[in-house]
Amino acid sequence: MLSLVMGRPLAPAVDTKSTVLPLLSLFAAAIVLGNVHITMLPGGIHRAMSAAYPLLRFVP
């Protein structure tokens, strides 16, 4: 509403890299936790993606 009143377009505050990586991590978490048996490999991949997010987000 504010953009319509002011006549300015809205700009997203985050870039695509900061949006895709958490969505990918949530997708991996759904796959890992959706299975009956949780193994080390999918859990390790999910942890690696979760750990990579802050590094890629805050380090240019």
C-alpha positions, -999 to 999 in steps of 0.1 A, spaced: 0 0 0 28 24 9 44 19 -25 12 28 -42 7 60 -22 43 71 -26 45 61 -63 77 41 -58 83 4 -66 92 -20 -38 127 -34 -38 134 -67 -20 158 -65 9 175 -98 2 192 -110 -29 185 -144 -46 214 -162 -30 201 -153 5 167 -167 -5 176 -198 -24 200 -214 1 175 -214 31 148 -228 8 171 -255 -4 180 -263 32 144 -265 42 137 -288 13 166 -310 23 153 -311 59 119 -322 47 135 -350 27 157 -361 57 129 -359 83 103 -373 59 120 -407 58 114 -434 84 152 -440 88 174 -410 93 210 -418 83 242 -399 87 247 -389 50 215 -368 45 219 -353 80 255 -343 72 245 -327 39 218 -308 57 242 -296 83 268 -285 57 241 -265 38 229 -249 71 265 -241 80 273 -226 46 244 -202 48 259 -177 73 293 -179 55 278 -171 21 254 -145 36 278 -124 56 312 -130 38 312 -114 4 
